[in-house]
Amino acid sequence: MNWQEKFEAGLTYHDFLDRYGTPEHRARWQAMYDRVSLTPHQTALLSGFVRRMNALCLAGAWCGDCVNQCPILQRFAEATPTINLRFLDRDDHADVQRELSLCGGNRVPVVVFLSEDFNECGRYGDRTLSKYREMAMNLLGAACPTGIGAPDPDLLAAVTTEWLNEFERIQLMLRLSARLRERYQD
């Protein structure tokens, strides 16, 4: 997959919603965006990012999981100039959809993390661990033999933290890359 080509075809958050979202979709995304807030620690962490990273998110404006997570990604991108975030519509990019298939299915959102020169560094999505725990509690019940405890009372905060952990992991990968350290003499 030529990730640079796909990234360049991607849209900014607002352009993606303008192109693919109905007024109802845009209202739902805006309502979630308004609920997402970063803690001072999270903002400080993001503002400390040094390496530029490209984050390409495969999404659908119609998708509930995207509504609940993509505004978090946008908040991260707004907190630091080092995150260059772009969105692709799942249905308009069947080749990317196939490449990012998870568990044999077409799931969204999925983010491909890329270095500044478009080397793939990682993939993350479709839901975070906290969300899957909540779903398991709801679907499997309290007697579920997996040992899963009670769901997090603040799921949005937990999901935000889990996404931020992945962005930080990629940032550290880029920051510690021998290739990039040599390039920047740091």
Number of C-alpha atoms within 10 A of each C-alpha: 9 10 18 17 10 16 21 12 12 19 19 15 18 14 13 19 22 15 11 16 18 13 11 11 19 19 14 18 23 15 14 17 19 12 14 19 16 18 11 9 9 17 16 13 14 23 15 13 20 15 21 18 24 25 27 26 28 26 24 25 23 17 13 14 18 23 23 21 24 25 22 26 23 19 17 25 18 16 19 18 15 20 24 19 22 25 27 25 22 22 13 10 13 12 12 19 21 14 10 23 14 14 7 8 10 18 22 25 27 25 23 18 25 23 19 18 11 16 14 17 17 16 17 16 20 21 19 16 14 20 19 13 18 18 13 17 17 11 10 13 11 14 10 12 8 9 8 14 13 10 16 14 9 9 14 19 17 16 20 23 18 17 20 19 13 15 22 15 14 20 24 14 16 22 17 13 12 13 11 16 13 9 9 9 8 9
